[in-house]
Structure formats: C-alpha cells, structure tokens
Amino acid sequence: MCADPLSDAIEPDCQTVFDALTSEPCRSILQSLEQPLTAAEVADYSDLPDGSAYRALERMVRAGLVRKRE
C-alpha cells in the first residue's frame, strides 16, 4: 500500500499544530475569528501588522486550524 501524498495537508503532524497554537499572533487571530474574514480584516481585528497576520494565517492553514477560501 502506498502512502497518501496529501496526508500531511489533511492531517498535519502534532508539532505543526503545537507550533501554531503556541504562536502569539496565531492565538490572537483565533480569538478574533467569529465569522469568515479576509486576511486584511483578520489583521485589523487582531491588531497585527499585515505581514504578521498573513504569516500566522499560513501557519494556521498548514496546521489545519483554519481554511483558506478564495
């Protein structure tokens, strides 16, 4: 049986999730999410610079904590 090449994207490893949850910007963003927001809105609501918010959001996507929508 071959390994699923998407398994890391579907089920991130524990360290990836832990790293995201111990990140102050990620925790700030999680606390501000009550509804779907754009990345710019997330930055505004969580009082983070745009770059920090984008990096934190990408980290959270990799950890499976949030989903990116186009």
C-alpha positions in Angstrom: 0.0 0.0 0.0 1.4 3.4 -0.9 1.3 6.4 1.4 -1.2 9.2 0.6 0.8 12.2 -0.7 -1.8 14.6 0.7 -1.8 13.1 4.2 0.3 16.0 5.6 -2.1 18.6 4.2 -5.1 16.7 5.5 -3.7 15.6 8.9 -0.9 17.9 10.0 1.6 16.5 12.4 1.3 17.3 16.1 4.4 19.6 16.1 2.9 21.8 13.3 -0.3 22.2 15.3 1.5 22.8 18.6 3.8 25.4 16.9 0.8 27.3 15.6 -1.1 27.2 18.9 1.9 28.5 20.9 2.4 31.4 18.5 1.1 34.7 20.0 -0.1 36.0 16.6 -2.0 32.8 15.9 -3.7 32.8 19.2 -4.6 36.4 18.7 -6.2 35.6 15.4 -8.0 32.6 16.7 -9.6 34.8 19.4 -10.8 37.2 16.8 -12.4 34.7 14.4 -16.1 34.5 14.9 -17.0 34.6 11.3 -15.2 34.3 7.9 -12.9 37.2 7.4 -10.4 38.3 4.7 -6.7 38.3 5.7 -6.8 42.1 5.9 -9.8 42.0 8.2 -8.1 39.5 10.4 -5.1 41.8 10.7 -7.4 44.7 11.7 -9.4 42.7 14.2 -6.4 41.1 15.8 -4.3 44.4 15.8 -1.4 42.7 13.9 0.6 44.1 11.1 -0.5 42.7 7.7 2.7 40.7 7.2 2.4 39.1 10.7 -1.2 38.3 10.1 -0.6 36.7 6.7 2.3 34.6 8.1 0.2 33.5 11.0 -2.7 32.6 8.8 -0.5 30.5 6.5 0.9 28.7 9.6 -2.6 28.0 10.8 -3.7 26.7 7.4 -0.7 24.3 7.4 -1.8 23.2 10.9 -5.3 22.6 9.8 -6.7 25.2 12.3 -8.3 27.4 9.6 -9.2 27.0 5.9 -8.3 29.3 3.1 -11.2 30.3 0.8 -10.8 32.1 -2.5 
